[in-house]
Amino acid sequence: MQEQSRSSDILVIIPAYNEEASLARTVHELKRHTPYDFVVIDDGSKDRTPDIIRQEGFPSLRHAVNLGIGGSMQSGYKYAERCGYAYAIQLDADGQHRPEDIAKLVREITEGGWDMVIGSRFVEKSGYKGSFSRRAGIFYFHQLIRLLTGIPVYDPTSGFRIVGRAAIEQFARSYPTDYPEVEVLVSLAKRGYSIKEISVEMRGRQGGTSSINWSKSIYYMLKVTMFSLIRKSFS
């Protein structure tokens, strides 16, 4: 574990699993564009990701085994809660999220008083070009969330998001184990947390390969739908 003393009220959480091709570039870009603290969550990587973290001296937490994105983010939120951060931002290690857009998220949540602000590819027209199947899945989850909560979230699978202290404390206690983005939105909405989307640009993966294939995508849709319906039933 490589930790840091807190120098700001904002923590950037960077979940990383086998991201040797893009992690260093992502972190250096983050440091150029923001003054905020950050922590890399090495989720049991089997490539050179741990070596890069050690060589670069990045503040980090390491999982002995792969827990998935949900486990990584909960570790980050526990760290944020323990260290007293007021806000936490998720920034993917693969370079799809642009660190220069973090200023937009911070401005929106601090001036608007929201509990969560999502960086969205679809709330306004952007240059994002996804596959038909990916866009169809995003639209499906948009409709599901709207049906269950009444809130229109146009980019529900976006992991580029910032949350305030109340959500940090909630996530430190409980967070979905895998594919958490949609479940988290349903859970927050049912608890009365406020959610806002703002337009950002996103890039293609800057290195490595996605861990999500066709079979995992089907599992993702079924699992998220089932658990979202359960959360609605018991809310």
N, C-alpha and C positions, 0 to 999 in steps of 0.2 A: 504494500500500500504506500503510495507516494501522495501525501496530502500537502496543503498549502494553508498559509494564514489568510483569513478573509480580508480582501482589500476593497470590496465593493458589496452592494446589496443584491447583486445579480450573479447567478451561477449559470453557466452554459454546460449542460450535460451532453456528452458525446458518446453514445453507445457504439461499440466497435466489436465486430466479430469477423476475423480474417480480412482486415482492411489495410494490409500492408501497402497496397498500391496507391492509396489515397489519403491515409490518415495524417501523415506529416504535412502534406500540402493543405489539407483542410484546416488543421490547427494553426499553421502559420498564416493562412488567409484570415482566420478568425482574429488572431492577434494584431494583424494590420488594421482591421476595421473596427474593433471594439476594445474597450478598456476593462472588460469584465473578467471575473474569475471563470475558470473552466475546470472540468474533471472528465477524464476519459474512463469509461467503464469497459474494460477488456473482458468480454464475455466468454472466457475460456478459449481464446483464439488458438489455432493450431499452426498458423503461419508465422511470419516475422513481426506481427503486430506487437507482442510483448517486448521484443528487442528494440523496436523503434521507440516505444514509450520510454524504455529505460535509457536509450542513447540520447533522446531529446530531453529527458528530464521532465516529461509531462506529468502533472498531477493526475493520479489514476487510482482506480480500485480494480482488482482483478478477481474474477470468478474462477474457481478451480475447475468447474465444468460449465458447459454452455446452458444458460437458463432461458435464452430467448430475449427478444426486445423488451417484453414486459418486465422480466426479472432485472434486466439492465437498468431500465428507467426507474424501477422502484429503489434499487440501490442508490441511484443518483438522487432521488427525492429524499431518501433517508439521510444521505450525506448533507443535502441542502437544509433539511430540518435541523439536524444536529449542529450545523455550523451557523444557523441563524439567518440564512438568506431570506430576503423578502420576495424575490422572484426567481424562477428557474425556467430555463429555455432548453428545449430539445433541439439539437443540431446533429443531423446524421453525418457519420464519418465518411460516407462515400462521395461527398462533394456536391450532392444535388441541391442542397440549400445554400443560398448565397449569404455569407456573413454580413455583407453590407445592408441586407434587408432587416437585420436584427434591430437596427435603430427604429424602424417602423413599428415593430412589435412592442418595443419598450415604450415608445411614445404613446401608442394606443392604450396600453394597459395602465400606464401611470396617469395619463390625462383623463381616460374614460372610466377608470375604476372597475374594469371588468375582472372576472375571476380567471378567464382564459381568453387568449387571443390566438387565432389560428392564421398562419400564412397560407393563403389559398391561391390555387391556380385558376379557379373558376368563378370567383365572385365578380371579377371583371375579366375582360378579354386579355389573355396573355399569350406568350409565344410557346406555351407548352404543347407538345405533340405526343400524345400517348397512343397506345394501340387501342383498337376498337374494344377488345375484351376488357382492358383496364378501365377505359372510360365507362363501359357498361356497368362494371362492378361498382365504380364510384357513384354512378347515378342510382344504382340499386340501393346503396347504403344511404345516400341522400334521402331517398323516398322512405326508407325504413325509419330513419331518425325522425323525419318529419311526422310520420304516422304515430310513432311512439311518444314523441315529446312536443310536437307542434313547432319545433324550431327548425328553420331551413338552414342546414349546413351544406354548402355546395361542394366542399372538398373534405369529406369526413375522414379520408385515409391519410391526409397530410400529417406528417410527424413534426412539421416545423411549427412549434407552438410555444407560447410563454404562459406561465401560470403564476398567480399570486400566492401569498403565504397560506391562506386557508386551503387552497388546493394542494399545496406542497404537503401540508400536514395530513390531509385526507389520503393522498397517494402514498405517503410513507407508511400509513396503516394498511391500506388495501389497494392493490393494483392488479389488473388482469395479467395472467402469466404469459400469454402469447397473443400476437395480433391485437394489441389493446386499443388502438386508436378510436374505433367506433364505439366499443363498449364504454370507454371512458366518457365519451360525449353523452351517451344515454344516462350513465350513472350521475354525472354532474348535473345534467338538465333536470333529472328527477329529484335531485336534492336542492334545486333552486339556485344553483350557481349560474352566473351570467357568462355567456359565450359570445364572442364577436369574431367575424372573419374580416381579414383585410387582404388586398391583392398583393401578391409577390410574384416574382419570376423564379422558376425552378429550372435546373439544368438536368441533363442526363447523368447517370452514374459516371463519375470521373475515374473509376478504376474498379477492378474486381468484378464479381458477378453476384447477382441477386440470389438470395437463398429461397425465394418463392418461385415455384414452378406451377404447372397447370394443376396437378393433383393437390398441392398445398393451397392453391387459390380456391378450389372447390371446398376443401375443408374449412378454410378461412371464412367463406361466406356462410356455410352451414353453422359453424361454431358460433360466429358472432351473432347471427340471427337468433339462434336458440338462447344464448345467454342474455341478449338484449330483451327478448320476450320475458325471460325469467325475471330480470331486473324490474321490468314494468309490472309484472304480476305481484311482486313482493314490495313494491314501493308504496 
